[in-house]
């Protein structure tokens, strides 16, 4: 229960879902957590729960990261979790009809936000020459998603930038590690409005969404958080530039019996 004892960790997009679960897991393992989000009420609630500190942070705003540098100048673990699908406000996101404004809005949070978060982390870790940067990517960054082209492209950028950061830090002689967790369908509040209340209709929607996954279920936020604990602790000191996929076997291939 003390795998992260004494570590100072900053988590973005931490007011709910995966980010909140990571904060809880880190705190249980003895970490001190800086909970950041644009949702002040939700973020403060999580910070109170984990006895951490809340800091308002819009990951797409460089000035917010400059403020983070001044308020939290040294850190052991940074989790770049904040992200949007672009579908929250509706609209069309296929490659033909997506607007440039919608495309840029997704890139600003998901790709540029991770770039800024990694840059902050390097600067906040290099004095001690050690630390762990954990980027939250997506299975969508590995395969194409026709109806969410901007999201898929942004998560692909996260996947590749993780490797660039890992190699750069190693070149400097630092043990600042950078890895990416790539979940598929994780049951978060984002799915609530689509799935609806408990009942046959919800069960049918869940079955349809998870039909292609060999394990036939949604992932849990706690399962993503468990991987983040491993990466944030001292147990994964030889792991950098790695992709950890959490998708119920979806990218492993087909479970069908060959003809």
C-alpha positions in Angstrom: 0.0 0.0 0.0 3.0 2.3 -0.1 4.3 1.8 -3.6 4.3 5.6 -4.3 5.1 6.8 -0.8 6.2 10.4 -0.8 5.8 10.9 -4.5 4.3 14.2 -5.7 1.9 13.5 -8.7 0.0 15.8 -11.0 -2.9 14.4 -12.9 -4.8 16.3 -15.6 -8.5 15.8 -16.4 -8.9 14.5 -12.9 -12.4 15.6 -11.9 -14.0 12.3 -13.0 -13.5 9.0 -14.9 -10.0 7.7 -15.5 -8.3 10.8 -14.0 -10.2 10.6 -10.7 -9.5 6.8 -10.5 -5.8 7.4 -11.0 -5.8 10.1 -8.2 -7.5 7.7 -5.8 -5.1 4.8 -6.7 -2.1 7.1 -6.2 -3.3 8.4 -2.9 -3.9 4.8 -1.6 -0.3 4.0 -2.5 1.0 7.0 -0.4 1.4 9.7 -3.1 0.6 13.3 -2.7 -1.7 14.3 -5.5 -2.3 17.6 -7.4 -5.8 17.2 -9.0 -6.2 19.4 -12.0 -9.2 20.1 -14.3 -11.3 22.8 -15.8 -14.2 21.5 -13.7 -13.5 23.2 -10.4 -16.3 21.7 -8.4 -15.6 18.2 -9.5 -11.8 18.6 -9.2 -12.1 20.0 -5.7 -14.3 17.1 -4.6 -11.7 14.6 -5.8 -8.9 16.6 -4.1 -10.8 16.6 -0.9 -11.4 12.9 -1.2 -7.8 12.0 -1.7 -6.5 14.8 0.7 -4.7 16.4 -2.2 -4.6 19.8 -3.7 -6.8 21.1 -6.5 -5.4 23.4 -9.3 -7.5 24.7 -12.1 -5.7 23.8 -15.4 -6.9 24.0 -19.0 -4.3 21.8 -20.7 -4.7 23.6 -24.0 -3.7 26.9 -22.5 0.1 27.5 -22.4 -0.4 30.2 -19.7 -2.0 27.6 -17.4 1.0 25.4 -17.8 3.3 28.4 -17.0 1.3 28.9 -13.8 1.7 25.2 -13.0 5.5 25.6 -13.4 5.4 28.4 -10.8 3.1 26.7 -8.4 4.4 23.1 -8.7 8.0 23.5 -9.9 9.1 20.0 -9.0 7.1 16.8 -9.4 7.7 13.0 -9.5 4.9 11.8 -11.7 2.8 13.6 -14.3 -0.3 11.9 -15.9 -1.5 13.6 -19.1 -5.1 12.3 -19.0 -7.3 15.2 -20.0 -9.0 14.7 -23.3 -12.1 15.2 -25.4 -13.7 13.1 -28.2 -15.0 16.1 -30.0 -18.4 14.4 -30.1 -19.6 15.8 -26.8 -21.2 18.8 -28.5 -22.5 16.8 -31.5 -21.4 17.6 -35.0 -19.9 15.5 -37.7 -16.3 14.2 -37.3 -15.7 12.0 -40.4 -12.8 13.0 -42.7 -15.0 14.5 -45.3 -17.4 16.7 -43.4 -15.5 17.6 -40.2 -14.9 21.3 -39.9 -11.4 22.7 -39.4 -12.6 24.4 -36.2 -13.8 21.1 -34.7 -10.6 19.4 -35.8 -8.4 22.0 -34.1 -10.4 22.0 -30.9 -9.7 18.2 -30.5 -6.0 18.6 -31.4 -5.7 21.5 -28.9 -6.7 19.4 -26.0 -5.6 15.9 -26.9 -2.4 16.5 -28.8 -1.2 20.0 -27.9 -2.3 19.5 -24.3 -0.1 16.4 -24.0 2.8 18.2 -25.7 2.6 21.0 -23.1 2.1 18.5 -20.3 5.2 16.6 -21.3 7.2 19.8 -21.6 6.1 20.9 -18.1 7.0 17.4 -16.7 10.5 17.4 -18.2 11.2 20.9 -16.8 9.8 19.9 -13.4 11.8 16.6 -13.2 15.2 17.3 -14.8 16.7 18.9 -11.7 16.5 15.5 -10.0 17.1 13.7 -13.3 14.3 11.2 -12.6 10.5 10.9 -12.9 7.6 9.2 -14.7 5.4 10.7 -17.4 2.3 8.8 -18.1 0.2 9.7 -21.2 -3.3 8.4 -21.6 -3.7 7.5 -25.2 -6.4 5.3 -26.8 -6.9 2.2 -28.9 -8.2 4.8 -31.4 -4.6 6.0 -31.8 -3.6 2.7 -33.2 -6.5 2.1 -35.7 -8.6 4.4 -37.8 -11.9 5.7 -36.5 -14.0 7.0 -39.5 -16.6 8.8 -37.3 -14.0 10.4 -35.0 -11.1 11.2 -37.3 -9.8 14.1 -35.2 -9.8 12.1 -32.0 -8.0 9.2 -33.7 -5.4 11.5 -35.2 -4.8 13.2 -31.9 -4.4 10.0 -30.0 -2.0 8.7 -32.7 0.1 11.9 -32.0 0.1 11.1 -28.3 1.4 7.6 -29.0 4.2 8.9 -31.2 5.1 11.8 -29.0 5.5 9.5 -26.0 8.3 7.8 -27.8 10.0 11.1 -28.8 9.9 12.2 -25.1 11.2 8.9 -23.9 14.2 9.0 -26.3 14.9 12.6 -25.6 15.1 12.1 -21.9 17.3 9.0 -22.2 19.6 11.0 -24.5 20.1 13.6 -21.8 21.1 10.9 -19.3 18.0 11.3 -17.2 15.9 8.5 -15.9 12.7 10.4 -16.8 10.5 7.7 -18.2 7.6 8.3 -20.6 5.0 5.7 -21.4 1.5 5.6 -22.8 -1.5 3.6 -21.6 -3.9 2.9 -24.5 -7.4 1.9 -23.3 -10.3 0.9 -25.5 -13.9 1.3 -24.2 -13.7 2.1 -20.5 -16.9 2.6 -18.6 -16.7 6.3 -17.6 -19.4 9.0 -17.2 -18.8 9.9 -20.8 -20.9 6.8 -21.7 -23.8 7.5 -19.3 -26.0 9.6 -21.6 -25.7 7.1 -24.4 -26.2 4.0 -22.4 -29.1 5.3 -20.3 -30.5 3.6 -17.2 -30.3 0.0 -16.2 -32.5 -2.3 -18.3 -32.8 -4.3 -21.5 -32.0 -1.3 -23.7 -28.9 -0.5 -21.9 -27.7 -4.1 -21.9 -28.2 -4.3 -25.6 -26.1 -1.1 -26.2 -23.4 -2.5 -23.9 -23.4 -5.8 -25.8 -23.2 -4.0 -29.2 -20.3 -1.7 -28.1 -18.3 -4.6 -26.6 -19.1 -7.2 -29.3 -15.7 -7.0 -31.0 -13.7 -7.3 -27.8 -12.8 -10.9 -27.0 -13.5 -10.3 -23.3 -17.0 -8.9 -24.1 -17.2 -6.2 -21.6 -16.2 -2.6 -20.8 -12.9 -1.9 -19.1 -13.0 -0.3 -15.6 -11.4 2.9 -14.6 -9.7 1.1 -11.8 -8.0 -1.2 -14.3 -6.4 1.8 -16.0 -5.4 3.3 -12.7 -3.7 0.0 -11.7 -1.4 0.3 -14.7 -0.7 4.0 -13.9 0.4 2.9 -10.4 2.9 0.5 -11.9 4.3 3.1 -14.2 4.4 5.8 -11.5 6.1 3.6 -9.0 9.7 2.5 -8.9 8.8 -0.9 -10.2 9.0 0.0 -13.9 12.4 1.7 -13.9 13.4 -0.1 -17.1 10.2 0.7 -19.0 10.2 3.8 -21.2 8.7 4.6 -24.6 6.3 1.6 -24.1 2.7 1.2 -25.1 0.4 -0.6 -22.6 -2.8 -1.6 -24.3 -5.9 -2.2 -22.2 -8.6 -3.3 -24.6 -10.0 -6.7 -23.7 -8.0 -8.3 -26.4 -9.4 -6.2 -29.2 -6.1 -5.6 -31.0 -4.8 -9.1 -30.5 -6.8 -10.3 -33.5 -9.8 -12.4 -34.1 -11.0 -15.0 -31.6 -12.8 -16.8 -34.4 -12.0 -20.4 -35.2 -10.1 -20.6 -38.6 -11.9 -22.3 -41.5 
